[in-house]
């Protein structure tokens, strides 16, 4: 149990490294934050389209027809989108599209981004710790892959927190806390929920997380980025986020 937890914690700590990258310049402008919001959206869209959804579909396709597998994934995705709506309504009562206070609008997206990343990291931690327990070398390879895409996730969390609070510590801690959801989820699953958290459960959870992520990207982060500056800066961020995540997923 000791080594799988260490491996899982290593993967989670990469999120804090992403925050450090954001903190090095010492501050962030509205244009920079517009790019950052687009970057976060690109990260979420890429993870969903290139990893979570196809991986879940491929598992379902092994024991059901193609159309049934597609319907299963699509249904779970819609459930995730609905959960994303609930997260959005709970995060901050005001709607982003009527928000006139820039700081409050960015604070809203910061809360939503962190909530979505925690939701994403929990099952990742479970999968990493179970894989490491079965074969440590496979667990290490998975941890490296997870760590690589946790770095841009940390950047996505830290940027809006730094902008709204002007506190490097709070920005770092927010990313660190989201990253620690990985070992927390892994330990919880391994010790208390071992009989419930099965491979089938984790596979079904992937499209749900994808639905939450896509909803946050399309309905929160991209509109927020455009409102902060203009569509050009947000678009640059989206493309960069997609490319970074695609490269990381391709390498591993």
Secondary structure, DSSP 8 states (H G I E B T S, - for coil): -HHHHHHHHHHHHHHHHHHHHHHHTS---HHHHHHHHHHHHHHHHHHIIIIIHHHHHHHHHTTS-HHHHHHHHHHHHHHHHHHHHHHHHHH-SS-GGG---HHHHHHHHHHHHHHHHHHHHHHHHHHHHHHHHH-HHHHHHHHHHHHHHHHHHHHHHHHHHHHHH--HHHHHHHHHHHHTHHHHHHHHHHHTSTTT--HHHHHHHHHHHHHHHHHHIIIIIHHHHHHHS-HHHHHHHHHHHHHHHHHHHHH-
